[in-house]
Amino acid sequence: MIDFELGESLTALRDRVRAFVESEVIPREDDAAKSPELADPIRRELQGKAARAGLFSPTDPRPFQIYDGPSEVHRASIARRVFRRLSPR
């Protein structure tokens, strides 16, 4: 049977990713879509903010030292928060 529980540390990471996407990424979506020449500078800006927030590459366990490695359930939970608004409409 598959265990879908994330545990305390991964739940906290998921929530931090969600908050970052909602506060930083989503507000920049329209800017990047309206001005394609801004897409790369916006991406680099957001990557820097994500790195400073400790959220860059959140499915890689090495920077976080909080679990042995992401299971597919963990990766899916985090990716869902990131990609739910970034996919084409």
N, C-alpha and C positions, 0 to 999 in steps of 0.2 A: 504494500500500500504506500502511496506517495504522501509524504508529509508536506503539507502546504503552509505550515506555520513558519514565519520568518524569524521569530525570536526577537528579543529586545533590541539588540544592536542593529540588526538588519531593518527592523521596523523604523528605528530612528534614522538610519541612512536613507531609506525610502522616503520618509517624510521630509528630510532635508533636500533631497533631489526634487521632490514635488514642489516645495516652497521656492527653490531656486528657479525652476522652470517657470512657475507662475509669476514670480516677481521680476526675473531678468530676461528670460528667453521669449516668452509670449509677447511682451510689449515690443520686442524688436522684430517680430515676424513680418509685420506689414512693411516696415522700413526696408527690409531685405527683399521682400517680394516686389515692392514698387520700384526699387532702384537696384537692379542686379549688380551694378558696380560696387555697391556697398556690402554685398553678401560676404565677401572675404574679410574685409575689415571688421564687420559685425561679428563674424564667426571667431576671429582672433580675439576680439574684445571679450566675448562671452567665454571663450576657452580660458583666458587669463583670469576672469572673475571666478570661474568654476575651480580653477587650480588654487586660487587664493582661499576659496571657501572649503578646500579639501574635497571637492566633488568631481574633479576631472577624472574620467575613466572609472566611474563608481562600481563597475563590475569586476575590476581588477583588485584582488584582495591585498596585494602587497602594500600599497600606501596606507591602508586603513588598519592593518594588523588586528582586525576584529573577528575574523573567522578563517577557517582553513582554506576555503575556496568557494566561489559561488556555484551553487547548483543551478540547474536550468530554471528551477522555480524562482530562485533569487534573481537571476539575470532577467527573467521575464517580468518580474514585479518592478524592477528598477527601469527597464527599458520601456515598459508601459507608461510610466510617468513622464519619461523624456519624449517619447514619440507620439503621445496621444494628440498633441496639438501641432506637431511638426510635419505630419503626413499631409499629402495633398488633399484639398477639400473637394 
